[in-house]
């Protein structure tokens, strides 16, 4: 009888200890990653079954609590048919909302190659949100866009790639090259 009472008291004491110490509680472990992948590459397909873009990076860390993924040194390459090849690099990224939004942070660099109908374009900023399914991008940070010989700087940007519209919110400055 005494041994059973001792085990019951010990179990009660251990349960109380775990509830009072956040380091031992399971709540503190809920945001731990459920998987980490190093040197990864993922191909996203279009509804027609064609490759649309490739996402790769040095390290991908997935957190199950909010279903987000953090990427170190992300590289996004668009390879869809009918769109100019575009490469996006950054120091880190966060993917959330069912893989529909990518938040790029730290030295974001977008490089779009020239095509028969469009000049090459390069864009730089410190933070950028890409809406993957809508083919749109936005930032509230300072941005620099260089296309051909034209340079545009400003603060805040919204790009809709489907309509080819670029809106710069404020402090816009455009420098055109002299005519040849």
ChimeraX attribute file (.defattr): number of C-alpha atoms within 10 A of each C-alpha:
attribute: neighborCount
match mode: 1-to-1
recipient: residues
	/A:1	5
	/A:2	7
	/A:3	8
	/A:4	9
	/A:5	10
	/A:6	11
	/A:7	11
	/A:8	12
	/A:9	12
	/A:10	12
	/A:11	12
	/A:12	11
	/A:13	11
	/A:14	11
	/A:15	12
	/A:16	11
	/A:17	13
	/A:18	13
	/A:19	13
	/A:20	10
	/A:21	10
	/A:22	12
	/A:23	11
	/A:24	12
	/A:25	14
	/A:26	11
	/A:27	11
	/A:28	11
	/A:29	12
	/A:30	13
	/A:31	14
	/A:32	13
	/A:33	17
	/A:34	11
	/A:35	11
	/A:36	14
	/A:37	13
	/A:38	13
	/A:39	11
	/A:40	14
	/A:41	16
	/A:42	11
	/A:43	16
	/A:44	15
	/A:45	14
	/A:46	13
	/A:47	8
	/A:48	7
	/A:49	8
	/A:50	13
	/A:51	15
	/A:52	17
	/A:53	19
	/A:54	17
	/A:55	17
	/A:56	20
	/A:57	22
	/A:58	15
	/A:59	18
	/A:60	24
	/A:61	18
	/A:62	20
	/A:63	16
	/A:64	14
	/A:65	12
	/A:66	12
	/A:67	14
	/A:68	18
	/A:69	20
	/A:70	21
	/A:71	27
	/A:72	18
	/A:73	19
	/A:74	24
	/A:75	21
	/A:76	19
	/A:77	19
	/A:78	19
	/A:79	19
	/A:80	17
	/A:81	11
	/A:82	6
	/A:83	14
	/A:84	18
	/A:85	17
	/A:86	19
	/A:87	19
	/A:88	19
	/A:89	22
	/A:90	25
	/A:91	17
	/A:92	22
	/A:93	25
	/A:94	20
	/A:95	20
	/A:96	15
	/A:97	11
	/A:98	9
	/A:99	14
	/A:100	13
	/A:101	18
	/A:102	21
	/A:103	19
	/A:104	27
	/A:105	19
	/A:106	16
	/A:107	15
	/A:108	20
	/A:109	20
	/A:110	20
	/A:111	18
	/A:112	20
	/A:113	15
	/A:114	15
	/A:115	11
	/A:116	6
	/A:117	6
	/A:118	12
	/A:119	14
	/A:120	16
	/A:121	18
	/A:122	18
	/A:123	18
	/A:124	21
	/A:125	23
	/A:126	17
	/A:127	21
	/A:128	26
	/A:129	19
	/A:130	19
	/A:131	17
	/A:132	13
	/A:133	10
	/A:134	12
	/A:135	13
	/A:136	19
	/A:137	19
	/A:138	19
	/A:139	21
	/A:140	18
	/A:141	14
	/A:142	19
	/A:143	21
	/A:144	18
	/A:145	18
	/A:146	18
	/A:147	16
	/A:148	14
	/A:149	12
	/A:150	13
	/A:151	17
	/A:152	16
	/A:153	20
	/A:154	19
	/A:155	17
	/A:156	19
	/A:157	21
	/A:158	18
	/A:159	17
	/A:160	15
	/A:161	13
	/A:162	10
	/A:163	9
	/A:164	8
	/A:165	10
	/A:166	14
	/A:167	13
	/A:168	20
	/A:169	15
	/A:170	13
	/A:171	10
	/A:172	15
	/A:173	12
	/A:174	13
	/A:175	11
	/A:176	11
	/A:177	10
	/A:178	7
	/A:179	4
	/A:180	3
